[in-house]
Amino acid sequence: MKTVTTVKDLRAFLRPLRDRRIGLVPTMGYLHEGHVSLIRKAREECDVVVLSVFVNPLQFGPGEDYERYPRDLERDAKIAEQAGVDFLFAPSVEEMYPQTPLTKVTVSRLTDRLCGASRPGHFDGVATVVTKLFHIVEPDRAYFGMKDAQQVAVVEQMVRDLHFPVTVVPCPTVREKDGLAVSSRNVYLSEEERKQATVLSAGLREVAEKVKRGEMTRASQAIEYLKRRISSKPLARIDYVDVLAYPELTPVEELKGRRVIVAVAVRFGSTRLIDNTILDEKEETPCSAR
């Protein structure tokens, strides 16, 4: 594995490999099993695997955790190499943004709800940095986890709208044994917060089961149930609970006969966690993997 820190060097390394299938796994580092699952999928499908590690300041708002976001490049490099990465791209902020950017990429409507409403400007930062990475790496395939399902929908829309020659590959959410979705931010949780946070996956699983059995047919029922379930944990502070058509991210009421996302964002102490499940009669637990 080669660790590369400049755009110029990465392009030089990749130039003679353009006749091979290149896979990109964009991350903000502090790698966990979810990232490793993306790398493994890329390794299965591609000849060359590029992993980017970059904590992107553009997608953090005022008062968010940019400064304290966990970083450990040496640890990440060991994990990446063991998982089969060929090139670890770890640029500095100055390398990615040599001057204050006057250009940004905005995907409208899909960003009006969920994390887009809670974190104004967040998805402009995501779309902009992903665009830059696509231009730098020129991958054939790019791998994203479905824990960030809204991000997947936004990137897929951007790829279609701007004719990027890349296939976006959504991959299942990876979970701990107790159901909690793996996340770099889980390290912030205290022992009690970590214990109570399992209510997110438990509540989502219960909703999916009730819908499957026909006991829950309307979005409003799912939202009310989840709010009650999550609020039963004293440390939980709900940011949002919503049910939307997926990937359109538009409001729905009836749950049957359509693909929908049930999504939550909840704070435990200073840590904001997100989770979701996709309800689709044609799929079996599409967003859960152990």
C-alpha positions in Angstrom: 0.0 0.0 0.0 1.2 3.5 -0.9 0.3 6.4 1.3 -0.1 9.6 -0.8 -0.7 13.1 0.5 -0.9 15.2 -2.7 -3.2 15.4 -5.6 -0.4 15.5 -8.1 1.3 12.3 -6.7 -2.0 10.4 -6.6 -2.8 11.3 -10.2 0.7 10.3 -11.2 0.4 6.9 -9.5 -3.1 6.2 -11.0 -2.3 7.4 -14.6 -0.8 4.1 -15.8 -3.6 2.2 -14.1 -6.5 3.7 -16.0 -7.1 0.6 -18.0 -8.0 -1.2 -14.8 -11.2 -0.9 -12.7 -10.5 1.6 -9.9 -12.6 1.7 -6.8 -12.8 4.6 -4.3 -13.8 4.4 -0.7 -14.2 8.0 0.6 -13.9 8.3 4.4 -13.1 10.8 7.2 -10.9 8.2 8.8 -10.8 6.7 12.3 -11.7 3.5 10.5 -14.1 0.9 11.9 -15.6 -2.3 10.7 -18.1 -0.4 8.5 -15.3 1.1 6.5 -13.6 -2.2 6.3 -16.7 -3.8 4.8 -16.6 -1.1 2.1 -13.0 -1.8 1.4 -13.6 -5.5 1.1 -16.5 -4.9 -1.3 -14.3 -2.6 -3.4 -11.5 -5.3 -3.3 -13.9 -7.9 -4.6 -15.1 -5.8 -7.5 -12.0 -3.7 -8.5 -8.4 -4.1 -9.6 -7.2 -1.0 -7.7 -8.6 0.3 -4.4 -8.1 3.9 -3.3 -9.1 4.9 0.3 -9.4 8.5 1.1 -9.0 9.8 4.7 -9.9 13.4 5.0 -11.9 15.2 7.7 -13.7 17.7 5.5 -14.2 21.1 7.2 -16.8 22.1 4.6 -19.4 19.6 6.0 -19.1 20.7 9.6 -21.2 23.7 10.8 -20.5 26.1 13.6 -20.3 24.4 17.0 -20.1 20.9 15.5 -17.3 18.5 16.3 -14.7 19.2 13.6 -11.8 20.0 15.9 -12.4 17.0 18.1 -13.4 14.5 15.4 -11.2 11.4 16.1 -8.1 11.2 14.0 -5.4 8.5 13.9 -3.8 8.1 10.5 -1.2 5.6 11.7 -4.0 3.4 13.0 -6.0 3.9 9.8 -3.0 3.0 7.6 -2.6 -0.4 9.4 -6.3 -1.2 9.1 -6.4 -0.1 5.4 -3.4 -2.2 4.4 -4.7 -5.3 6.2 -8.0 -4.8 4.4 -6.4 -4.7 0.9 -6.1 -1.0 0.1 -3.6 -0.1 -2.7 -3.5 3.7 -2.2 -4.3 5.6 0.9 -4.9 9.2 0.0 -4.5 11.4 3.1 -4.3 15.0 2.0 -4.1 18.0 4.3 -6.8 20.7 4.4 -4.4 23.0 2.5 -3.9 20.4 -0.2 -7.7 19.9 -0.8 -8.5 23.6 -0.3 -5.3 25.6 -1.2 -7.5 28.7 -1.1 -11.0 29.5 0.2 -13.2 27.8 -2.3 -15.5 30.1 -4.2 -17.2 27.1 -5.9 -19.5 24.6 -4.2 -21.7 21.8 -5.4 -25.3 21.9 -4.2 -27.9 19.2 -4.5 -31.4 20.7 -3.9 -34.6 19.2 -2.5 -33.0 15.9 -1.3 -31.2 18.0 1.3 -34.3 19.7 2.7 -35.1 17.1 5.3 -33.3 14.8 7.8 -29.7 15.8 8.3 -30.0 18.5 5.6 -32.5 20.4 7.7 -30.6 19.8 11.0 -27.2 20.7 9.6 -27.5 23.5 7.1 -24.8 23.5 4.5 -23.6 20.0 5.5 -24.5 18.4 2.2 -23.0 21.2 0.2 -19.7 20.2 1.9 -20.3 16.6 1.2 -21.2 17.1 -2.5 -18.2 19.4 -3.0 -15.6 17.2 -1.5 -17.0 14.1 -3.2 -16.9 15.9 -6.5 -13.2 16.8 -5.9 -12.4 13.2 -5.0 -14.1 11.9 -8.1 -12.1 14.4 -10.3 -8.8 13.5 -8.5 -9.2 9.7 -8.5 -11.5 9.2 -11.5 -12.9 6.0 -10.0 -15.1 3.5 -11.9 -16.9 2.6 -8.7 -17.4 4.4 -5.4 -18.5 2.8 -2.2 -20.7 4.4 0.5 -22.4 3.0 3.6 -26.2 3.0 3.9 -25.9 4.2 7.5 -25.7 7.6 5.8 -28.6 6.8 3.5 -29.3 10.5 2.8 -25.7 11.0 1.7 -26.0 8.0 -0.6 -29.2 9.5 -2.2 -27.5 12.9 -2.6 -24.3 11.4 -4.2 -26.4 9.2 -6.6 -28.4 12.2 -7.7 -25.3 14.3 -8.2 -23.7 11.6 -10.3 -26.8 11.4 -12.5 -27.2 15.1 -12.9 -23.6 15.8 -13.6 -22.9 12.7 -15.7 -20.0 11.5 -13.6 -18.7 8.2 -15.2 -18.8 6.4 -11.8 -21.1 3.8 -10.3 -22.2 4.5 -6.8 -22.3 1.2 -4.8 -24.4 1.5 -1.6 -23.4 -1.1 1.1 -25.3 -2.3 4.1 -25.0 -0.8 7.5 -22.6 -2.7 9.8 -23.7 -3.2 13.4 -22.2 -4.1 16.7 -23.5 -7.3 18.3 -26.1 -5.3 20.3 -27.4 -3.7 17.1 -25.8 -0.2 17.4 -24.6 1.0 14.0 -20.8 1.3 14.0 -19.6 4.9 13.8 -16.4 6.8 14.4 -18.4 9.0 16.8 -19.3 6.0 19.1 -16.0 6.5 20.9 -17.5 9.7 22.4 -20.3 7.8 24.2 -20.0 7.1 27.9 -20.8 3.5 29.1 -24.4 4.5 30.0 -25.0 6.5 26.8 -23.6 3.6 24.8 -26.1 1.2 26.5 -29.1 3.5 26.0 -28.2 4.2 22.3 -29.1 0.7 21.3 -32.7 1.9 21.5 -32.2 3.3 18.0 -31.6 0.0 16.2 -34.1 -1.8 18.5 -36.9 0.7 17.7 -36.2 0.6 13.9 -36.2 -3.2 14.0 -39.5 -3.2 15.8 -41.1 -0.8 13.3 -39.9 -3.0 10.4 -41.4 -6.0 12.1 -44.7 -4.3 12.7 -44.9 -3.1 9.2 -44.1 -6.6 7.8 -46.9 -8.1 10.0 -49.4 -5.5 8.9 -49.7 -4.0 12.4 -48.4 -0.6 11.2 -49.5 0.9 7.9 -49.0 4.6 8.1 -45.9 6.8 8.4 -47.5 8.8 11.3 -47.8 5.6 13.3 -44.2 4.7 12.8 -43.0 8.2 13.7 -45.2 8.3 16.9 -44.0 4.8 17.9 -40.3 5.6 17.5 -40.6 8.9 19.3 -42.2 7.2 22.3 -39.7 4.3 22.2 -36.6 6.6 22.0 -37.9 9.0 24.6 -38.2 6.1 27.1 -34.4 6.5 27.4 -33.6 9.4 29.8 -30.4 10.4 28.0 -31.9 10.5 24.5 -32.6 13.9 22.9 -34.4 13.5 19.6 -33.2 15.6 16.6 -35.6 14.0 14.1 -37.6 11.0 13.4 -39.1 10.8 9.9 -40.4 8.4 7.3 -39.9 9.3 3.6 -39.9 7.8 0.2 -36.5 6.5 -0.7 -34.4 7.7 -2.5 -36.7 10.6 -3.4 -36.8 11.7 0.3 -40.4 13.0 -0.1 -43.1 12.7 2.5 -45.4 9.6 2.5 -48.3 8.5 4.6 -49.0 4.9 3.4 -46.2 2.5 3.9 -47.3 -0.4 1.7 -46.4 -0.6 -1.9 -43.4 1.7 -1.9 -39.8 1.9 -0.8 -39.4 4.1 2.3 -36.7 5.1 4.7 -37.4 5.3 8.4 -34.6 7.6 9.8 -33.6 8.9 13.2 -31.0 11.3 14.6 -30.7 11.4 18.3 -28.2 13.0 20.7 -26.8 11.1 23.7 -24.8 13.7 25.7 -22.8 15.6 23.1 -22.8 12.8 20.6 -25.2 12.9 17.7 -26.0 9.4 16.2 -28.0 8.6 13.1 -29.6 5.3 12.0 -32.2 4.1 9.6 -33.8 1.2 8.0 -35.2 0.8 4.5 -38.7 -0.8 4.2 -39.2 -2.5 0.9 -41.4 -5.5 0.2 -38.9 -6.7 -2.4 -35.9 -6.6 0.0 -35.0 -8.3 3.2 -33.4 -6.1 5.8 -31.4 -4.2 3.2 -29.7 -1.9 5.6 -28.5 -4.4 8.2 -25.3 -6.3 8.3 -23.3 -7.8 11.1 
